[in-house]
Structures are given as C-alpha cells and as structure tokens.
Amino acid sequence: MHSPAPRQPTLPYKCGHCGAAYPETSLPWCCARCGGLYRRWADNVRLAGSGTARGLAQWAEWLGVRADTLDRISLGEGGTPLVWTRTGWGGEVALKVEGLNPTGSFKDRGAAVLVGAAVERGIRTVVEDSSGNAGAALAAYAARGGVRAHLFVPEMASGSKVFQIGLHGADVTRVPGSRAAATEAARTEVDRGAVYASHAHQPFQIAGYATIAFELADQLGGLPGTVVAPAGQGGLLLGLWDGFRALASGRGREAGPRLVGVQAARCATLARAAGVAVPEDGGGPTCAEGIRVDRPVRGAELLDLVHHGNLEFAIATEREIREGREELARRGFGVELSSAVIWAAVGRGLASGQWRPPVVGVLTAHALKTPTA
Ligand SMILES: [Zn+2]
C-alpha cells in the first residue's frame, strides 16, 4: 500500500470563465458553478525539480498529479524522438514523432495524466465518446490504472482505433447515428453521475500535451522558433501554448515560438474565423478524420490566442494532405492523414522566409492508425 504523500494545496487548474478552483476530490469535466471549461492558470508551480524522476513524472507538480502516481500509470509515453529532415523549400524541419507513443499517438500523454488524476481520486469507472486516438489512449491507460473505461462510439466506427479500444478491454457501446449521437449517449451517462473522461474538456489531458513543449526545449537546447501542429478539438495547441508560456516565463525575456495550427480546408472553421482565405475544396468530409471537428471544444480559447497574436492558422487541401503523407513517407516518416496536414503548411511557411528557425512539426499519430485510408 502507498502511504498518501502530501500534495500541493492548490491544483494548477481553474474555471476559465468564473475562476472557480478545480476540486481535489472529484473529476468534473466542466465547472459546477457556471459550466465553463477548466484551464491551467498562472504558472504557480515549478516546472522541474523532481530530482531523478523520468518521463511525465518529472513535471508532476506542474501537471497536478503526484510523481508516484504518474510512474505507476506510465506505459513509457513521451520522450519521443525529434528528427530533422531537409525540405525542398529552402530549410530544415524537426519532426516530433508522436506516433511512437505506446498506443501510437500524442493522446497518450494526456490520457496518462488524466487517468492518474482519476486514480488519485479513487475513481473506478469513466465514460468517454471517442472512436479515435483519444479513445485508444484512454482504454490503454485505464487498463494500466485499473479503471474501467466505457467508450461510446458511432455505430459505423471501425478500424485500428476501435480495435485498440476493444483490445485494451474497454466497454464499447455502439450508438446509431452520427458522431454527435455518441457524444449525446455519453453525456446521458454523465448526467446520471458517470465521470466524463473527455479528452477535449479535461484540463489534465490538455496539460499532458504541454510535455511536448518541455521535451522540445530539452531536445533543441532552447525554445523553437516556430511550431506547427494539427488542430482538432484544440487541445494540442492549447497544451503547447501552456507549455511554451511556462518555459518562456522561466527564461526571462526569451520569447515563445510562433504557433501554427493547421486545419483541413474542408473543415476549417477556426482558420476562417482567424481570417485565413479558405479555398473551395470539393464536397464531403475531409480524409483527415482525426481533425474532422466542426465545432472544436477549445475553439474559443484558440481564437483568443489568435486575437492576442500568439497563434495563427493555416489550411491544407485534400490533395495536399494526401501528398503530404506520401512526401513524409518517402522520407521514412509514416503518419496518419490527420498528421499530414502540417506538411503543406510547413512548405508555405518555409518558402515565405517569415518563419523563425528552428521549425518544428508535430507528427501526431502513426501511419498504422489508418492503414487503408
Ligand atoms: Zn465557472
């Protein structure tokens, strides 16, 4: 048995709307007082200093989960390689290969922190609506942590990610209708008292993505000049921003990197709202299924970052997404289509001569996630 270690008096999360503190003993997905989304707040805790801790546990205090819990939950997530490749656009890009995480995507970082928070609170069952990488990650880490995960997925969902969810022993309920119907079904359970381990809403999950920023600073020996990443629900970009902000505040006047979020032209609500000219790109849904999100949960927060000059958006057409995946594959990087959206944006950015080096692209998930796409 573990004896409970003393924990910090205040968690580093609060409601982004009314400022209510995140509770220590439950795992709400939104603010009980006003319904707002929880966010990290000012960097009140030290970024490092856990001595010999490795993996995500070295940032335990910043993440708001104890190091021994993170160690116990860990499947070896994080510590992914940063690999340089030359481009045809007059510059090099460093690729953060997140497909090498335990379940094949960056979502493992967030799931490790979120399940850690659940375990510390004695939570035995969680629900979530994802038939994608987030669902696969939650299923694996829930299995590791002895938490029962109940995933609501669209009836027609199939492929490697749903296979992973079932493989790790999560309960799967197939919901007829659209993706929204699966969310509705999960929310009904939440209304009945279930704990909603929503990857888009839970602040612990988003904090986990900040560890990408921490690792980049180590791997580059300083902050990157520009970081490009796909935009789905918005959690990855928000986590990166939080991480770089924490790093920059610890380094005096060193500026954080230019952050670039990339959406598919067929699903570009945030890019449009940010003033990007989005071309007509045929009909139907985008092939980049992981970022096929019409109303991103964290969209308002991302647009707030845009408004303050901390984030910009770019788009990729269907053709550019497929060509991007082929181009990356020819260089040895196997990624799913949702990851490949960044390649065209990297090309335009480097060709513009406006991007400050070093330029980093986040390759969010492994090619085997969508082998037949
Ligand atoms: Zn609130």
Boltz pocket constraint, residues with backbone or C-beta under 6 A from the ligand:
constraints:
  - pocket:
      binder: B
      contacts: [[A, 15], [A, 16], [A, 17], [A, 18], [A, 19], [A, 20], [A, 31], [A, 32], [A, 33], [A, 34], [A, 35], [A, 36]]
      max_distance: 6.0
